[in-house]
Amino acid sequence: MASRVEISHLCKQSLESAKVGTGPTELQNGTDFYKYMFGNYPDLRVYFKGAQTFTPEDVQKSDRFQKQGQRILLACHILANTFSDEMTFKAYARETVNRHRQFKMDPALWHAFFTVFAFFTVFVGYLSTKTQLDDTMKKAWADLGKEFGDECLDHLKNLGLPH
């Protein structure tokens, strides 16, 4: 495995084409993530109450997904920027769990959506529509995603919640 600093650098480099912000390009970046997910991974739509039948075209017209797109991109930027600081990275993972507890999410969702096997696979696929990703960058995101997912599941266990 590459060092934490190298992984952080590679992930940040890949995010240059998926910036967050208030301009039209940045707002579209977030919407594009959900358009990509809803178009390529329709089985994940079930996790979005009221949008289970949305198409990518519906996502494009949705203020909800424009806002959510900015939140998800911001989270990925935070993860990439904090990965080299293990304490902060893991604290952010735990905080992510804490923010989502109110939704009483099925623990399988953490496995299915937030771990390397789904969310980061979807995210890397989305990034590949924005920029050229080499195998080293994809591996960096896989390593980051695995550690994020592991910390989330450990936190659920430590809270005495289903995991």
DOTI-794045 format. One line per field, with one value per atom (N, C-alpha, C): residue number from 1; residue in one letter; chain; atom name; z, y, x. Coordinates in nm, 3 decimals, always signed. Last residue first. Example, Ala and Ser with C-alpha at 12.3 -4.5 7.8 and 13.67 -1.06 7.14 Angstrom:
# residues 2
nr: (2; 2; 2; 1; 1; 1)
rest: (S; S; S; A; A; A)
kette: (A; A; A; A; A; A)
atom: (N; CA; C; N; CA; C)
c3: (+0.708; +0.714; +0.787; +0.780; +0.780; +0.780)
c2: (-0.225; -0.106; +0.003; -0.569; -0.450; -0.330)
c1: (+1.285; +1.367; +1.290; +1.319; +1.230; +1.320)
***
This chain:
# residues 163
nr: (163; 163; 163; 162; 162; 162; 161; 161; 161; 160; 160; 160; 159; 159; 159; 158; 158; 158; 157; 157; 157; 156; 156; 156; 155; 155; 155; 154; 154; 154; 153; 153; 153; 152; 152; 152; 151; 151; 151; 150; 150; 150; 149; 149; 149; 148; 148; 148; 147; 147; 147; 146; 146; 146; 145; 145; 145; 144; 144; 144; 143; 143; 143; 142; 142; 142; 141; 141; 141; 140; 140; 140; 139; 139; 139; 138; 138; 138; 137; 137; 137; 136; 136; 136; 135; 135; 135; 134; 134; 134; 133; 133; 133; 132; 132; 132; 131; 131; 131; 130; 130; 130; 129; 129; 129; 128; 128; 128; 127; 127; 127; 126; 126; 126; 125; 125; 125; 124; 124; 124; 123; 123; 123; 122; 122; 122; 121; 121; 121; 120; 120; 120; 119; 119; 119; 118; 118; 118; 117; 117; 117; 116; 116; 116; 115; 115; 115; 114; 114; 114; 113; 113; 113; 112; 112; 112; 111; 111; 111; 110; 110; 110; 109; 109; 109; 108; 108; 108; 107; 107; 107; 106; 106; 106; 105; 105; 105; 104; 104; 104; 103; 103; 103; 102; 102; 102; 101; 101; 101; 100; 100; 100; 99; 99; 99; 98; 98; 98; 97; 97; 97; 96; 96; 96; 95; 95; 95; 94; 94; 94; 93; 93; 93; 92; 92; 92; 91; 91; 91; 90; 90; 90; 89; 89; 89; 88; 88; 88; 87; 87; 87; 86; 86; 86; 85; 85; 85; 84; 84; 84; 83; 83; 83; 82; 82; 82; 81; 81; 81; 80; 80; 80; 79; 79; 79; 78; 78; 78; 77; 77; 77; 76; 76; 76; 75; 75; 75; 74; 74; 74; 73; 73; 73; 72; 72; 72; 71; 71; 71; 70; 70; 70; 69; 69; 69; 68; 68; 68; 67; 67; 67; 66; 66; 66; 65; 65; 65; 64; 64; 64; 63; 63; 63; 62; 62; 62; 61; 61; 61; 60; 60; 60; 59; 59; 59; 58; 58; 58; 57; 57; 57; 56; 56; 56; 55; 55; 55; 54; 54; 54; 53; 53; 53; 52; 52; 52; 51; 51; 51; 50; 50; 50; 49; 49; 49; 48; 48; 48; 47; 47; 47; 46; 46; 46; 45; 45; 45; 44; 44; 44; 43; 43; 43; 42; 42; 42; 41; 41; 41; 40; 40; 40; 39; 39; 39; 38; 38; 38; 37; 37; 37; 36; 36; 36; 35; 35; 35; 34; 34; 34; 33; 33; 33; 32; 32; 32; 31; 31; 31; 30; 30; 30; 29; 29; 29; 28; 28; 28; 27; 27; 27; 26; 26; 26; 25; 25; 25; 24; 24; 24; 23; 23; 23; 22; 22; 22; 21; 21; 21; 20; 20; 20; 19; 19; 19; 18; 18; 18; 17; 17; 17; 16; 16; 16; 15; 15; 15; 14; 14; 14; 13; 13; 13; 12; 12; 12; 11; 11; 11; 10; 10; 10; 9; 9; 9; 8; 8; 8; 7; 7; 7; 6; 6; 6; 5; 5; 5; 4; 4; 4; 3; 3; 3; 2; 2; 2; 1; 1; 1)
rest: (H; H; H; P; P; P; L; L; L; G; G; G; L; L; L; N; N; N; K; K; K; L; L; L; H; H; H; D; D; D; L; L; L; C; C; C; E; E; E; D; D; D; G; G; G; F; F; F; E; E; E; K; K; K; G; G; G; L; L; L; D; D; D; A; A; A; W; W; W; A; A; A; K; K; K; K; K; K; M; M; M; T; T; T; D; D; D; D; D; D; L; L; L; Q; Q; Q; T; T; T; K; K; K; T; T; T; S; S; S; L; L; L; Y; Y; Y; G; G; G; V; V; V; F; F; F; V; V; V; T; T; T; F; F; F; F; F; F; A; A; A; F; F; F; V; V; V; T; T; T; F; F; F; F; F; F; A; A; A; H; H; H; W; W; W; L; L; L; A; A; A; P; P; P; D; D; D; M; M; M; K; K; K; F; F; F; Q; Q; Q; R; R; R; H; H; H; R; R; R; N; N; N; V; V; V; T; T; T; E; E; E; R; R; R; A; A; A; Y; Y; Y; A; A; A; K; K; K; F; F; F; T; T; T; M; M; M; E; E; E; D; D; D; S; S; S; F; F; F; T; T; T; N; N; N; A; A; A; L; L; L; I; I; I; H; H; H; C; C; C; A; A; A; L; L; L; L; L; L; I; I; I; R; R; R; Q; Q; Q; G; G; G; Q; Q; Q; K; K; K; Q; Q; Q; F; F; F; R; R; R; D; D; D; S; S; S; K; K; K; Q; Q; Q; V; V; V; D; D; D; E; E; E; P; P; P; T; T; T; F; F; F; T; T; T; Q; Q; Q; A; A; A; G; G; G; K; K; K; F; F; F; Y; Y; Y; V; V; V; R; R; R; L; L; L; D; D; D; P; P; P; Y; Y; Y; N; N; N; G; G; G; F; F; F; M; M; M; Y; Y; Y; K; K; K; Y; Y; Y; F; F; F; D; D; D; T; T; T; G; G; G; N; N; N; Q; Q; Q; L; L; L; E; E; E; T; T; T; P; P; P; G; G; G; T; T; T; G; G; G; V; V; V; K; K; K; A; A; A; S; S; S; E; E; E; L; L; L; S; S; S; Q; Q; Q; K; K; K; C; C; C; L; L; L; H; H; H; S; S; S; I; I; I; E; E; E; V; V; V; R; R; R; S; S; S; A; A; A; M; M; M)
kette: (A; A; A; A; A; A; A; A; A; A; A; A; A; A; A; A; A; A; A; A; A; A; A; A; A; A; A; A; A; A; A; A; A; A; A; A; A; A; A; A; A; A; A; A; A; A; A; A; A; A; A; A; A; A; A; A; A; A; A; A; A; A; A; A; A; A; A; A; A; A; A; A; A; A; A; A; A; A; A; A; A; A; A; A; A; A; A; A; A; A; A; A; A; A; A; A; A; A; A; A; A; A; A; A; A; A; A; A; A; A; A; A; A; A; A; A; A; A; A; A; A; A; A; A; A; A; A; A; A; A; A; A; A; A; A; A; A; A; A; A; A; A; A; A; A; A; A; A; A; A; A; A; A; A; A; A; A; A; A; A; A; A; A; A; A; A; A; A; A; A; A; A; A; A; A; A; A; A; A; A; A; A; A; A; A; A; A; A; A; A; A; A; A; A; A; A; A; A; A; A; A; A; A; A; A; A; A; A; A; A; A; A; A; A; A; A; A; A; A; A; A; A; A; A; A; A; A; A; A; A; A; A; A; A; A; A; A; A; A; A; A; A; A; A; A; A; A; A; A; A; A; A; A; A; A; A; A; A; A; A; A; A; A; A; A; A; A; A; A; A; A; A; A; A; A; A; A; A; A; A; A; A; A; A; A; A; A; A; A; A; A; A; A; A; A; A; A; A; A; A; A; A; A; A; A; A; A; A; A; A; A; A; A; A; A; A; A; A; A; A; A; A; A; A; A; A; A; A; A; A; A; A; A; A; A; A; A; A; A; A; A; A; A; A; A; A; A; A; A; A; A; A; A; A; A; A; A; A; A; A; A; A; A; A; A; A; A; A; A; A; A; A; A; A; A; A; A; A; A; A; A; A; A; A; A; A; A; A; A; A; A; A; A; A; A; A; A; A; A; A; A; A; A; A; A; A; A; A; A; A; A; A; A; A; A; A; A; A; A; A; A; A; A; A; A; A; A; A; A; A; A; A; A; A; A; A; A; A; A; A; A; A; A; A; A; A; A; A; A; A; A; A; A; A; A; A; A; A; A; A; A; A; A; A; A; A; A; A; A; A; A; A; A; A; A; A; A; A; A; A; A; A; A; A; A; A; A; A; A)
atom: (N; CA; C; N; CA; C; N; CA; C; N; CA; C; N; CA; C; N; CA; C; N; CA; C; N; CA; C; N; CA; C; N; CA; C; N; CA; C; N; CA; C; N; CA; C; N; CA; C; N; CA; C; N; CA; C; N; CA; C; N; CA; C; N; CA; C; N; CA; C; N; CA; C; N; CA; C; N; CA; C; N; CA; C; N; CA; C; N; CA; C; N; CA; C; N; CA; C; N; CA; C; N; CA; C; N; CA; C; N; CA; C; N; CA; C; N; CA; C; N; CA; C; N; CA; C; N; CA; C; N; CA; C; N; CA; C; N; CA; C; N; CA; C; N; CA; C; N; CA; C; N; CA; C; N; CA; C; N; CA; C; N; CA; C; N; CA; C; N; CA; C; N; CA; C; N; CA; C; N; CA; C; N; CA; C; N; CA; C; N; CA; C; N; CA; C; N; CA; C; N; CA; C; N; CA; C; N; CA; C; N; CA; C; N; CA; C; N; CA; C; N; CA; C; N; CA; C; N; CA; C; N; CA; C; N; CA; C; N; CA; C; N; CA; C; N; CA; C; N; CA; C; N; CA; C; N; CA; C; N; CA; C; N; CA; C; N; CA; C; N; CA; C; N; CA; C; N; CA; C; N; CA; C; N; CA; C; N; CA; C; N; CA; C; N; CA; C; N; CA; C; N; CA; C; N; CA; C; N; CA; C; N; CA; C; N; CA; C; N; CA; C; N; CA; C; N; CA; C; N; CA; C; N; CA; C; N; CA; C; N; CA; C; N; CA; C; N; CA; C; N; CA; C; N; CA; C; N; CA; C; N; CA; C; N; CA; C; N; CA; C; N; CA; C; N; CA; C; N; CA; C; N; CA; C; N; CA; C; N; CA; C; N; CA; C; N; CA; C; N; CA; C; N; CA; C; N; CA; C; N; CA; C; N; CA; C; N; CA; C; N; CA; C; N; CA; C; N; CA; C; N; CA; C; N; CA; C; N; CA; C; N; CA; C; N; CA; C; N; CA; C; N; CA; C; N; CA; C; N; CA; C; N; CA; C; N; CA; C; N; CA; C; N; CA; C; N; CA; C; N; CA; C; N; CA; C; N; CA; C; N; CA; C; N; CA; C; N; CA; C; N; CA; C; N; CA; C; N; CA; C; N; CA; C; N; CA; C; N; CA; C; N; CA; C; N; CA; C; N; CA; C; N; CA; C; N; CA; C; N; CA; C; N; CA; C; N; CA; C; N; CA; C; N; CA; C; N; CA; C; N; CA; C; N; CA; C; N; CA; C)
c3: (+1.293; +1.203; +1.105; +1.527; +1.427; +1.328; +1.798; +1.694; +1.597; +1.984; +2.018; +1.918; +1.915; +1.966; +2.009; +1.806; +1.935; +1.998; +1.562; +1.661; +1.799; +1.441; +1.467; +1.575; +1.422; +1.505; +1.538; +1.240; +1.376; +1.471; +1.016; +1.074; +1.216; +0.972; +0.993; +1.063; +0.929; +1.046; +1.076; +0.690; +0.811; +0.935; +0.515; +0.546; +0.673; +0.516; +0.556; +0.599; +0.414; +0.549; +0.602; +0.160; +0.253; +0.395; +0.049; +0.071; +0.169; +0.031; +0.112; +0.147; -0.150; -0.016; +0.078; -0.371; -0.309; -0.167; -0.430; -0.386; -0.320; -0.505; -0.394; -0.340; -0.728; -0.609; -0.487; -0.902; -0.865; -0.738; -0.924; -0.865; -0.820; -1.047; -0.918; -0.848; -1.292; -1.193; -1.054; -1.372; -1.394; -1.280; -1.513; -1.389; -1.424; -1.673; -1.693; -1.559; -1.580; -1.601; -1.626; -1.574; -1.565; -1.602; -1.568; -1.672; -1.678; -1.349; -1.480; -1.595; -1.145; -1.171; -1.308; -1.167; -1.196; -1.228; -1.083; -1.216; -1.259; -0.825; -0.920; -1.063; -0.722; -0.727; -0.825; -0.739; -0.812; -0.829; -0.564; -0.701; -0.789; -0.336; -0.397; -0.537; -0.294; -0.311; -0.382; -0.316; -0.388; -0.403; -0.195; -0.297; -0.371; +0.008; -0.118; -0.229; +0.163; +0.160; +0.019; +0.140; +0.183; +0.178; +0.041; -0.021; +0.015; +0.171; +0.029; -0.034; +0.436; +0.353; +0.205; +0.502; +0.519; +0.437; +0.455; +0.371; +0.382; +0.657; +0.524; +0.430; +0.867; +0.861; +0.725; +0.776; +0.788; +0.778; +0.946; +0.827; +0.862; +1.084; +1.123; +1.005; +1.052; +0.944; +0.971; +1.255; +1.262; +1.157; +1.170; +1.267; +1.272; +1.016; +0.948; +1.042; +1.187; +1.113; +1.048; +1.273; +1.368; +1.298; +1.034; +1.094; +1.187; +1.018; +0.910; +0.959; +1.244; +1.237; +1.127; +1.162; +1.275; +1.275; +0.955; +0.926; +1.037; +1.102; +1.003; +0.965; +1.250; +1.321; +1.224; +1.046; +1.118; +1.197; +0.970; +0.873; +0.945; +1.207; +1.154; +1.056; +1.232; +1.340; +1.288; +0.986; +1.022; +1.130; +0.751; +0.895; +0.949; +0.493; +0.545; +0.696; +0.454; +0.463; +0.521; +0.416; +0.554; +0.564; +0.147; +0.211; +0.353; +0.100; +0.030; +0.099; +0.270; +0.289; +0.223; +0.152; +0.291; +0.316; -0.100; -0.089; +0.054; -0.020; -0.085; -0.084; +0.085; +0.171; +0.110; -0.146; -0.034; +0.058; -0.291; -0.341; -0.229; -0.127; -0.147; -0.201; -0.138; -0.009; -0.030; -0.407; -0.346; -0.214; -0.428; -0.506; -0.450; -0.276; -0.228; -0.301; -0.449; -0.313; -0.259; -0.671; -0.687; -0.551; -0.567; -0.604; -0.638; -0.512; -0.408; -0.443; -0.756; -0.660; -0.550; -1.054; -0.912; -0.828; -1.316; -1.286; -1.137; -1.309; -1.363; -1.325; -1.223; -1.134; -1.179; -1.460; -1.340; -1.241; -1.616; -1.657; -1.541; -1.487; -1.487; -1.527; -1.316; -1.425; -1.412; -1.023; -1.097; -1.206; -0.856; -0.999; -1.085; -0.601; -0.641; -0.790; -0.466; -0.595; -0.650; -0.223; -0.312; -0.449; -0.075; -0.060; -0.148; -0.179; -0.192; -0.196; -0.196; -0.077; -0.077; -0.443; -0.331; -0.204; -0.619; -0.608; -0.487; -0.657; -0.542; -0.523; -0.894; -0.771; -0.646; -1.097; -1.059; -0.931; -1.180; -1.063; -1.013; -1.395; -1.403; -1.289; -1.337; -1.470; -1.476; -1.077; -1.108; -1.245; -1.107; -1.019; -1.058; -1.289; -1.319; -1.236; -1.144; -1.276; -1.314; -0.924; -0.905; -1.039; -1.052; -0.975; -0.963; -1.164; -1.253; -1.178; -0.941; -1.007; -1.096; -0.900; -0.800; -0.859; -1.139; -1.099; -0.999; -1.133; -1.225; -1.190; -0.951; -0.917; -1.006; -1.106; -0.980; -0.937; -1.320; -1.344; -1.218; -1.191; -1.267; -1.292; -0.854; -0.997; -1.070; -0.600; -0.627; -0.774; -0.531; -0.535; -0.573; -0.595; -0.533; -0.542; -0.882; -0.773; -0.720; -1.044; -0.978; -0.856; -1.131; -1.233; -1.175; -0.904; -0.973; -1.078; -0.800; -0.773; -0.840; -0.848; -0.930; -0.912; -0.647; -0.788; -0.876; -0.419; -0.441; -0.588; -0.462; -0.457; -0.482; -0.452; -0.572; -0.576; -0.189; -0.306; -0.433; -0.033; -0.026; -0.151; -0.105; -0.133; -0.133; -0.002; -0.146; -0.185; +0.271; +0.200; +0.049; +0.330; +0.346; +0.269; +0.083; +0.210; +0.212; -0.075; -0.079; +0.058; +0.000; +0.000; +0.000)
c2: (-0.346; -0.315; -0.427; -0.186; -0.293; -0.251; -0.028; -0.029; -0.144; +0.031; -0.072; -0.079; +0.193; +0.260; +0.159; +0.013; +0.076; +0.149; -0.037; -0.144; -0.085; +0.214; +0.160; +0.050; +0.218; +0.317; +0.269; +0.014; +0.003; +0.099; +0.128; +0.006; -0.016; +0.349; +0.368; +0.247; +0.220; +0.308; +0.332; +0.082; +0.008; +0.093; +0.299; +0.204; +0.126; +0.417; +0.493; +0.398; +0.208; +0.258; +0.338; +0.183; +0.070; +0.119; +0.437; +0.389; +0.275; +0.437; +0.538; +0.488; +0.221; +0.217; +0.315; +0.322; +0.196; +0.185; +0.550; +0.566; +0.439; +0.417; +0.513; +0.532; +0.274; +0.200; +0.293; +0.487; +0.402; +0.324; +0.579; +0.666; +0.584; +0.356; +0.401; +0.491; +0.339; +0.235; +0.275; +0.676; +0.557; +0.457; +0.857; +0.799; +0.678; +1.149; +1.020; +0.972; +1.292; +1.297; +1.157; +1.251; +1.388; +1.401; +0.989; +1.065; +1.208; +0.908; +0.867; +0.935; +0.988; +1.066; +1.033; +0.776; +0.915; +0.999; +0.565; +0.563; +0.703; +0.651; +0.639; +0.634; +0.634; +0.762; +0.759; +0.360; +0.457; +0.588; +0.273; +0.222; +0.318; +0.404; +0.444; +0.386; +0.276; +0.420; +0.455; -0.018; +0.053; +0.200; -0.115; -0.196; -0.122; +0.052; +0.052; -0.019; +0.168; +0.101; +0.100; +0.283; +0.366; +0.297; +0.083; +0.214; +0.287; -0.166; -0.157; -0.024; -0.117; -0.210; -0.183; +0.061; +0.102; +0.011; -0.098; +0.019; +0.067; -0.279; -0.328; -0.212; -0.138; -0.154; -0.205; +0.097; -0.044; -0.059; +0.406; +0.330; +0.186; +0.615; +0.476; +0.383; +0.879; +0.815; +0.667; +0.954; +0.997; +0.929; +0.876; +0.792; +0.827; +1.050; +0.965; +0.877; +1.177; +1.260; +1.175; +0.956; +1.028; +1.112; +0.893; +0.797; +0.871; +1.128; +1.093; +0.993; +1.103; +1.211; +1.186; +0.891; +0.873; +0.980; +1.022; +0.902; +0.880; +1.220; +1.260; +1.141; +1.060; +1.140; +1.185; +0.964; +0.871; +0.945; +1.209; +1.127; +1.035; +1.282; +1.366; +1.288; +1.066; +1.100; +1.181; +1.073; +0.960; +0.993; +1.267; +1.293; +1.190; +1.193; +1.189; +1.219; +1.244; +1.106; +1.097; +1.494; +1.456; +1.317; +1.524; +1.622; +1.585; +1.318; +1.320; +1.412; +1.400; +1.271; +1.270; +1.648; +1.642; +1.512; +1.559; +1.650; +1.648; +1.410; +1.343; +1.430; +1.614; +1.503; +1.432; +1.765; +1.824; +1.714; +1.579; +1.619; +1.682; +1.570; +1.448; +1.481; +1.837; +1.775; +1.653; +1.869; +1.951; +1.890; +1.682; +1.665; +1.747; +1.798; +1.675; +1.647; +2.015; +2.038; +1.915; +1.873; +1.973; +2.000; +1.719; +1.652; +1.750; +1.919; +1.827; +1.766; +2.029; +2.109; +2.020; +1.852; +1.846; +1.935; +1.804; +1.911; +1.928; +1.586; +1.713; +1.829; +1.384; +1.432; +1.569; +1.343; +1.394; +1.452; +1.237; +1.363; +1.427; +0.995; +1.100; +1.236; +0.929; +0.905; +1.010; +0.805; +0.914; +0.859; +0.633; +0.612; +0.721; +0.716; +0.579; +0.553; +0.946; +0.955; +0.817; +0.901; +0.994; +1.007; +0.824; +0.830; +0.940; +0.661; +0.802; +0.815; +0.398; +0.468; +0.616; +0.308; +0.277; +0.351; +0.355; +0.457; +0.433; +0.146; +0.233; +0.340; +0.029; -0.042; +0.043; +0.182; +0.209; +0.137; +0.282; +0.196; +0.216; +0.457; +0.337; +0.238; +0.666; +0.605; +0.472; +0.736; +0.693; +0.625; +0.806; +0.698; +0.646; +1.022; +0.903; +0.784; +1.198; +1.153; +1.025; +1.237; +1.165; +1.121; +1.372; +1.251; +1.170; +1.596; +1.491; +1.361; +1.755; +1.696; +1.580; +1.828; +1.751; +1.682; +1.970; +1.857; +1.768; +2.183; +2.072; +1.950; +2.346; +2.291; +2.172; +2.406; +2.334; +2.272; +2.548; +2.427; +2.343; +2.769; +2.670; +2.540; +2.820; +2.851; +2.740; +2.740; +2.799; +2.835; +2.421; +2.567; +2.612; +2.163; +2.212; +2.363; +1.983; +2.081; +2.115; +1.776; +1.765; +1.856; +1.781; +1.792; +1.782; +1.740; +1.868; +1.890; +1.488; +1.575; +1.711; +1.373; +1.328; +1.417; +1.498; +1.525; +1.485; +1.378; +1.522; +1.558; +1.115; +1.143; +1.291; +1.156; +1.100; +1.129; +1.260; +1.336; +1.286; +1.043; +1.173; +1.256; +0.852; +0.829; +0.960; +0.976; +0.948; +0.927; +0.983; +1.108; +1.087; +0.713; +0.797; +0.929; +0.515; +0.588; +0.673; +0.222; +0.350; +0.417; -0.118; +0.000; +0.124)
c1: (-2.409; -2.298; -2.275; -2.623; -2.601; -2.493; -2.443; -2.545; -2.519; -2.255; -2.352; -2.467; -2.055; -2.177; -2.283; -1.878; -1.844; -1.962; -2.013; -1.994; -1.967; -1.987; -2.121; -2.113; -1.707; -1.776; -1.917; -1.659; -1.605; -1.679; -1.782; -1.838; -1.786; -1.612; -1.756; -1.816; -1.366; -1.382; -1.529; -1.423; -1.385; -1.406; -1.471; -1.576; -1.547; -1.211; -1.330; -1.442; -1.056; -1.030; -1.149; -1.171; -1.171; -1.150; -1.119; -1.256; -1.265; -0.840; -0.908; -1.048; -0.809; -0.749; -0.817; -0.950; -0.991; -0.936; -0.800; -0.939; -0.990; -0.563; -0.561; -0.703; -0.650; -0.608; -0.606; -0.689; -0.802; -0.771; -0.425; -0.528; -0.648; -0.310; -0.258; -0.360; -0.440; -0.463; -0.415; -0.556; -0.474; -0.499; -0.814; -0.763; -0.676; -0.892; -0.825; -0.769; -1.210; -1.066; -1.013; -1.484; -1.435; -1.287; -1.537; -1.606; -1.555; -1.396; -1.344; -1.416; -1.562; -1.440; -1.381; -1.751; -1.789; -1.665; -1.588; -1.650; -1.692; -1.535; -1.423; -1.477; -1.797; -1.727; -1.610; -1.853; -1.936; -1.860; -1.655; -1.658; -1.738; -1.732; -1.606; -1.590; -1.987; -1.972; -1.843; -1.906; -2.012; -1.980; -1.677; -1.742; -1.852; -1.591; -1.518; -1.595; -1.895; -1.766; -1.710; -2.145; -2.033; -1.898; -2.326; -2.313; -2.185; -2.307; -2.344; -2.310; -2.233; -2.155; -2.180; -2.430; -2.291; -2.201; -2.653; -2.630; -2.487; -2.654; -2.615; -2.587; -2.764; -2.618; -2.570; -3.007; -2.976; -2.824; -3.031; -2.992; -2.964; -3.160; -3.175; -3.146; -3.118; -3.193; -3.215; -2.953; -3.093; -3.180; -2.700; -2.772; -2.920; -2.555; -2.652; -2.733; -2.381; -2.477; -2.586; -2.227; -2.311; -2.417; -2.090; -2.183; -2.279; -1.937; -2.029; -2.134; -1.781; -1.879; -1.981; -1.617; -1.710; -1.819; -1.480; -1.560; -1.662; -1.349; -1.449; -1.538; -1.178; -1.278; -1.388; -1.016; -1.103; -1.211; -0.892; -0.965; -1.064; -0.760; -0.868; -0.955; -0.576; -0.667; -0.787; -0.428; -0.514; -0.616; -0.368; -0.380; -0.480; -0.400; -0.263; -0.258; -0.672; -0.624; -0.484; -0.774; -0.739; -0.679; -0.829; -0.740; -0.700; -1.010; -0.881; -0.781; -1.221; -1.154; -1.017; -1.287; -1.242; -1.167; -1.371; -1.256; -1.199; -1.592; -1.479; -1.353; -1.754; -1.710; -1.590; -1.796; -1.725; -1.672; -1.948; -1.816; -1.733; -2.172; -2.095; -1.956; -2.265; -2.229; -2.140; -2.319; -2.215; -2.169; -2.527; -2.404; -2.289; -2.724; -2.663; -2.532; -2.786; -2.734; -2.663; -2.871; -2.766; -2.701; -3.071; -2.946; -2.834; -3.263; -3.219; -3.084; -3.322; -3.244; -3.187; -3.324; -3.355; -3.263; -3.269; -3.366; -3.392; -3.098; -3.050; -3.140; -3.270; -3.165; -3.116; -3.414; -3.483; -3.383; -3.209; -3.271; -3.347; -3.154; -3.053; -3.110; -3.469; -3.373; -3.263; -3.624; -3.561; -3.468; -3.747; -3.770; -3.706; -3.679; -3.647; -3.665; -3.715; -3.645; -3.611; -3.830; -3.898; -3.832; -3.526; -3.671; -3.730; -3.281; -3.317; -3.468; -3.218; -3.171; -3.208; -3.291; -3.380; -3.342; -3.084; -3.190; -3.279; -2.915; -2.887; -2.994; -2.989; -3.023; -2.998; -2.875; -3.014; -3.057; -2.609; -2.632; -2.776; -2.614; -2.530; -2.550; -2.793; -2.792; -2.719; -2.735; -2.871; -2.879; -2.459; -2.501; -2.640; -2.470; -2.390; -2.440; -2.628; -2.672; -2.600; -2.460; -2.586; -2.646; -2.247; -2.223; -2.352; -2.371; -2.321; -2.291; -2.411; -2.527; -2.484; -2.142; -2.215; -2.337; -2.088; -2.005; -2.079; -2.266; -2.293; -2.209; -2.137; -2.268; -2.302; -1.909; -1.895; -2.028; -2.025; -1.945; -1.936; -2.154; -2.231; -2.153; -2.024; -2.037; -2.110; -1.976; -2.107; -2.127; -1.816; -1.826; -1.964; -1.576; -1.698; -1.699; -1.442; -1.435; -1.574; -1.327; -1.458; -1.460; -1.072; -1.175; -1.316; -0.923; -0.908; -1.017; -0.931; -1.046; -1.035; -0.687; -0.800; -0.923; -0.537; -0.506; -0.625; -0.644; -0.662; -0.638; -0.550; -0.694; -0.722; -0.273; -0.336; -0.485; -0.239; -0.198; -0.269; -0.329; -0.395; -0.364; -0.137; -0.278; -0.355; +0.096; +0.083; -0.062; +0.033; +0.060; +0.043; +0.014; -0.104; -0.086; +0.188; +0.180; +0.053; +0.048; +0.119; +0.106; +0.085; +0.000; +0.090)
***
